Amino acid sequence: LDSPLPARRRRPQPLPDAPLPRICTAGELPALREVHVWYLCPDELNNQSQLNMYEELLSPSEREYADSMKATMLRKDVVLSRALLRTTLSRYTGCKIDPRSFEFKKNKFGKPEVLWPLDDSTAEQPLHFNISHTTSLIACGIAINAHIGIDVEEKKRNTTKNILSLARRYFTPSEVDSLAEISDSDAQRKEFLKLWTLKEAYVKALGMGFSGAPFSTFSIMLETSKGIRISKTSNASRPGYDHLSENWLFTLAELNSSHYMSVCIEDSSRSQAGPEDSPAPVGLKVWKTVPFVEDTLVSGTEAVKLIA
């Protein structure tokens, strides 16, 4: 979903004798039902020596993929997204694993996971991650003992097609009806983007891609007062979609005053909840980062405005 890179089976390499000059700030593991999000803004990172340092963190196959990007901006985004992931993961090992040493595997649908070293000194960590990016913002979500999906979209993003036409193509009838009730075109567009980020975060958390979890197989109800609810549609009763469940928690927020961000994590306790029970809130901590240079906790500030 997030990386076209093949799984690599080498053991993580030991720290180099001459490490790159960098600062690593260790991060505390998220609590249960808590998500940590680290994000950066590519437009603010233009120092070439700094970008070169980030590129040195990438594996050979990651560099090869970055070099395959014909547009300079796309290449930069690949480098920054992989560097953000690697430096973020390193934080949650207490900076004991060098960012360059991480290896990754994929599930059968292509979602990447950390390939932890198989030795007696390092047990497999219960960390789950997901990456999302636009041209102006890249975000990495981290959760513990819970599958996670994250999606970000620019609030000003426009579509070439009519909003309701797109909704009818991808969304469920109830979601289309909800959008159709909004008369203001700009408000309708924003509500469409919110629903899109929520649905994509869920699909990414499942780790099965759009073919394994089409948007038409589940509905999301977004009500500020009641929270965010997900339900399976009649399409989900067809063979092949029995993996869909309603045991998920969501958070929707405005990020950096310019993006909608949705986070979805698995919560097995929801299976015991009644249909009228409100979903438990997701703990959310957000940092804006310039890796190895500056980290700023922005939760509770104007940079993160909780919607639902």
Buried (B, 14 or more C-beta within 10 A) or exposed (E): BBBEBEEBEEEBEEEEEEEEEBEBBEBEBBEEBBBBBBBBBBEEBEEEEBBEBBBBBBBEBBBEBBEEBEEEEEBBBBBBBBBBBBBBBBBBBEBEBBBBBBBBBBEEBBBBBBBBBEEEEEEEBEBBBBBBBBEBBBBBBBBBEBBBBBBBBBBEBEEEEEBBEBBBEBBBEEBBEBBEEBEEEEEBBBBBBBBBBBBBBBBBBBBBBEEBBBBBBBBBBBEEEEBBBBBBBEBBEEEEBEEBBBBBBBBBBBBBEBBBBBBBBBBEEBEEBEEEEEBEEBBBBBBBBBBBEEBEEBBEEEBBEBBB
